[in-house]
Amino acid sequence: MAGPVMTVSSGSRGKVLLACTMGNSVSVTPAVHAVFGLFLVPLSEQFGWSRASISGVLGVLALVGALSYPMIGRHVDRHGARRTLLAGIFGLALSIGALSLTSGSLIQFYATYAAIAVFGAMAGTPIFQKVIADWFDHNRGTALGVSAGGGNGLGSVVLPVLAAVLVQTWGWRTGYLGISAFMLIVALPVLWLLLRDRSTHEHADAMVEREGMTLSEAAHTPAFWLVLIALAAGAGGTTAVFSHVVPILSDRGFSVATGTAVVSVFALVTSGWQIATGRIMDMIQTPRVAVPMYLMAVVGLVLLETGQGMTVLVMGGALLGIGLGGQFGALPYFVGRYFGVRHFGSIIGAMYSAVIAAQGTTPILLDAIYDAQHTYRPALVGVGGALLAGALLLMLLPRYSREAAADESLLAPSH
């Protein structure tokens, strides 16, 4: 029954992989979180808003995204992802551009972010991962890593540099418009030309063969909650630091250029390590392989807060990148190994909801602590504690079962 799957050309898969990688490069993480710190201080200075009130929009982003992802995941499972992704990228670009019209009303600012959250979920990494999972029956882990890790990493380097140049030269309004223009002019045409759903007849028979739990069944297992909490605590906290590298270092007396350089290293390492994590997990068959990555992120936090030289700060950014790359690289791997691939989209959508909720909550706490104590240090200590707790939870994960390994063997081309 797997014959039709084998007729899919490498060229078709390559085009889809390129499209998904480009789509991830302009998703919420690069286009919103990675550049957030560049706009935080200018907005606070112009409108007199506290940093915590500005970071509150990330709470809106988290809440709306957490509610949207499971519904969108089920929709694309049934109806395909192409139209949803194209509409999402288009709407996300327009919503980010609309931030340039911010007039001093927090309500308007929050409402715009609510729109960003909806369109961002429609064009989110889990939806692109669903497309990759459909197209790649073999080397799926590598393809997921390239698409998500490579795409998010590339965008998290390019967009902050673009935004930093525009903000410093023409102001924050132009920075938002520049990001929007990049998405519409560069990314959207690539997706329009190359992205397509894998036809039902090409993979329906193969999908019947694949085993896997439903979301409800997975939620009744300890592994589901251990993975969800560990990754939400780790990725949520580390991403919050990622979005605040510039203000953290600026408050310590370093220039915006230094902060942007550290963010770039952070993003590049996150990208590469997300791909490396999949390969490492293929070779070392234990979920505990992710634990040292969490511990490296803790060391990175210490260096970011106490380091005095550029070399030390860059090393801190690199170690944080290993942590974040390991967290996001482990997520799809854990889903496949513990719960199978038949309901991959629904389960990973639920997992992302928890991660996004943490991403939205932690930045608010960071800036609330800053507003109260005029330093980010206590907040960074809290993030470090969350990373240590996440590492402990990963130590409690059960071994991969033989049944899970057998399910994965069904993905090989020989079947």
C-alpha positions, -999 to +999 in steps of 0.1 A: +000+000+000+030+023+003+036+024-034+021+058-040+042+073-013+074+062-031+064+081-063+068+115-046+099+131-061+128+145-041+123+177-059+087+181-047+098+174-011+127+199-015+104+226-027+081+220+002+110+220+027+122+253+013+088+269+015+083+257+051+117+269+061+110+303+046+076+304+063+092+296+097+117+324+091+088+350+093+067+332+119+060+347+154+093+338+170+115+357+145+090+384+135+077+392+170+097+377+199+132+382+184+126+419+177+105+427+207+134+441+228+143+466+200+108+483+203+104+480+241+124+510+252+113+534+223+077+526+230+081+531+267+099+564+262+074+578+236+042+569+253+053+567+290+042+531+292+058+508+318+078+479+304+055+455+321+025+470+304+042+467+270+052+431+276+016+424+286+009+421+248+030+389+249+004+376+274-023+384+248-002+366+222+002+336+244-035+334+255-049+337+220-022+315+205-028+288+231-065+288+224-060+288+186-033+262+179-054+231+188-083+242+167-061+252+138-042+219+140-074+199+138-086+220+109-055+215+088-055+177+096-089+176+079-087+203+051-050+208+044-025+235+054-017+255+023-046+280+024-044+284+061-006+291+060-009+316+031-037+335+048-018+334+081+014+349+066-005+376+048-025+386+079+005+384+102+024+408+079-005+433+078-009+431+116+027+438+123+026+467+098-004+480+117+017+484+148+033+514+131-001+531+136+001+528+174-012+561+188-006+559+225-036+538+233-027+505+251-061+491+241-053+496+205-018+482+210-032+451+227-060+447+201-034+447+173-014+420+191-046+399+194-048+400+156-011+391+154-018+361+177-046+347+155-027+350+122+006+339+139-011+307+150-024+301+114+011+304+102+028+289+132+057+264+133+034+235+144+014+240+112+045+240+091+057+209+110+024+192+101+032+198+064+067+184+068+053+154+086+030+146+057+056+150+030+086+133+047+081+096+054+119+091+057+144+115+075+114+133+090+134+144+121+161+160+100+135+178+078+116+190+109+149+203+123+159+221+091+125+237+086+118+248+122+154+253+134+168+266+102+138+288+094+133+303+129+171+307+133+175+325+100+146+348+106+158+355+141+191+368+127+178+387+097+148+404+111+164+418+143+193+433+122+168+447+097+146+461+125+176+475+144+189+494+114+154+508+106+146+518+142+179+535+148+178+553+114+141+562+109+124+552+142+103+524+155+073+529+132+095+523+102+109+492+119+075+476+121+068+486+084+101+471+073+093+437+089+059+437+073+073+446+039+099+418+041+072+392+048+050+404+019+077+409-007+102+381+001+085+354+020+049+353+008+058+348-029+080+318-020+052+301-001+027+309-029+049+292-055+064+263-036+040+253-008+014+227-014-004+200+005+005+164-002-025+150-021-047+126-001-042+097-026-004+100-022-004+093+015-037+080+027-028+044+026+004+050+045-014+070+071-037+041+077-007+020+086+007+044+111-001+038+148-004+064+174-024+078+203-051+104+200-046+136+220-070+123+247-051+090+250-018+108+251-030+132+278-037+102+301+000+092+301+026+105+326+050+111+297+027+136+281+026+159+312+063+155+319+072+165+284+047+193+283+057+209+316+095+204+311+094+220+276+070+248+286+092+257+316+124+255+295+114+270+262+090+295+277+117+309+300+145+308+275+124+325+248+115+352+273+152+359+278+158+358+241+133+386+236+149+407+264+186+403+256+189+439+243+173+456+273+191+433+297+225+442+283+215+479+277+207+482+314+241+468+321+257+496+300+262+477+267+252+491+234+223+480+212+248+467+187+263+444+213+229+432+224+219+426+187+251+406+182+244+384+212+208+379+199+222+369+165+245+343+181+217+331+203+195+326+172+222+310+150+231+284+177+194+278+183+189+271+147+219+248+143+214+230+176+178+223+168+189+202+139+218+187+159+194+176+186+174+154+163+205+137+151+218+132+187+185+118+198+186+094+168+220+081+179+215+082+217+183+064+225+173+081+258+152+112+266+178+122+292+201+134+264+183+167+266+192+173+302+227+187+297+213+211+272+190+226+299+220+229+322+241+247+296+213+272+293+216+279+330+253+286+326+244+309+297+221+329+319+249+334+344+272+346+317+246+370+302+240+386+336+276+387+349+298+387+318+319+418+312+335+411+278+321+406+244+335+371+242+319+360+275+285+376+265+286+358+231+294+325+249+264+331+271+242+336+241+256+305+225+249+284+256+213+298+258+210+289+221+219+253+228+193+252+255+165+266+233+175+246+203+175+215+224+141+222+238+124+229+204+144+201+187+133+176+214+096+184+212+086+168+178+110+139+185+093+132+219+058+134+203+068+108+177+085+084+200+060+085+229+027+090+211+032+080+174+025+100+143-011+093+135-024+124+155+009+142+154-006+176+146-032+176+174-007+165+200+021+189+190-005+217+188-015+211+224+022+210+234+028+243+217-001+258+235+016+252+268+049+266+255+033+297+241+014+303+274+048+302+292+063+325+266+036+350+272+037+348+310+074+349+316+082+382+298+055+400+318+071+386+350+105+397+338+094+433+332+072+434+363+102+425+384+123+451+365+097+478+371+097+470+408+135+465+414+151+482+383+171+450+375+164+418+356+186+397+379+159+382+402+138+373+371+168+356+355+173+336+387+137+325+384+142+314+348+173+294+359+152+277+385+126+268+359+153+253+337+166+232+365+131+220+373+126+211+336+158+191+336+146+172+366+113+164+349+132+151+319+151+127+342+117+112+352+107+104+316+103+066+309+125+048+283+113+048+248+092+016+244+098-010+218+064-004+205+073+033+198+103+022+179+083-003+159+058+024+150+086+046+137+098+018+115+066+021+096+078+054+083+107+039+064+104+038+026+105+000+025+071+000+040 
